[in-house]
Amino acid sequence: MGIFKNKVSFTRHDPLDDGLKDAINAEQNDADAFTLADPTGDELTEKWDTIVKDVEKDPGWFSFSED
């Protein structure tokens, strides 16, 4: 015979229940979301071409090949 008549139980805590789940989903669906997927050669070339064009607009930009 047990000494306790009532059984005590607890509900499981969801750590994502405070809105974190929605924030994570929004971040994953963002157009600029960070992923660990390897880019193809064409994607990498396009990305770096965009970066170089942006850097060349800097007034302090110079190229060693032009000096």
C-alpha positions as CSV (number, residue, x, y, z in Angstrom):
1,M,0.0,0.0,0.0
2,G,1.4,3.4,-1.0
3,I,1.4,6.5,1.2
4,F,0.3,8.8,-1.6
5,K,-3.3,8.8,-2.9
6,N,-2.9,11.4,-5.6
7,K,-0.6,11.0,-8.6
8,V,1.4,14.1,-9.5
9,S,2.3,14.8,-13.1
10,F,3.8,17.6,-15.1
11,T,3.4,18.8,-18.6
12,R,6.4,18.7,-20.8
13,H,8.0,22.1,-21.4
14,D,8.5,23.2,-25.0
15,P,11.6,25.5,-25.1
16,L,10.4,26.9,-28.4
17,D,7.0,27.9,-27.0
18,D,8.0,31.5,-26.1
19,G,8.0,32.7,-29.8
20,L,11.4,31.3,-30.6
21,K,9.9,28.8,-33.0
22,D,8.3,31.6,-35.1
23,A,11.5,33.6,-35.1
24,I,13.5,30.6,-36.3
25,N,11.0,29.9,-39.1
26,A,10.9,33.5,-40.2
27,E,14.8,33.6,-40.3
28,Q,14.9,30.3,-42.3
29,N,12.4,31.7,-44.8
30,D,14.2,35.0,-45.2
31,A,15.6,35.7,-48.6
32,D,19.1,36.4,-47.1
33,A,19.0,33.4,-44.8
34,F,22.4,31.9,-44.0
35,T,22.7,28.3,-45.2
36,L,25.5,25.8,-45.1
37,A,24.9,24.5,-48.6
38,D,27.9,24.6,-51.0
39,P,27.2,27.1,-53.8
40,T,27.8,26.1,-57.4
41,G,30.7,27.7,-59.3
42,D,28.3,30.0,-61.2
43,E,26.6,31.2,-58.0
44,L,30.0,31.9,-56.4
45,T,31.2,33.8,-59.4
46,E,28.0,35.9,-59.5
47,K,28.2,36.7,-55.8
48,W,31.9,37.8,-56.0
49,D,31.2,39.8,-59.1
50,T,28.5,41.7,-57.2
51,I,30.9,42.3,-54.3
52,V,33.7,43.5,-56.5
53,K,31.4,45.9,-58.4
54,D,30.3,47.3,-55.1
55,V,33.9,47.7,-53.8
56,E,35.0,49.4,-57.0
57,K,32.6,52.3,-56.2
58,D,34.6,53.1,-53.1
59,P,36.7,56.2,-53.7
60,G,39.7,54.7,-52.0
61,W,39.6,51.6,-54.2
62,F,42.7,50.9,-56.3
63,S,43.9,47.9,-58.3
64,F,47.6,46.8,-58.3
65,S,47.3,46.0,-62.0
66,E,46.5,49.7,-62.7
67,D,49.4,51.1,-60.7
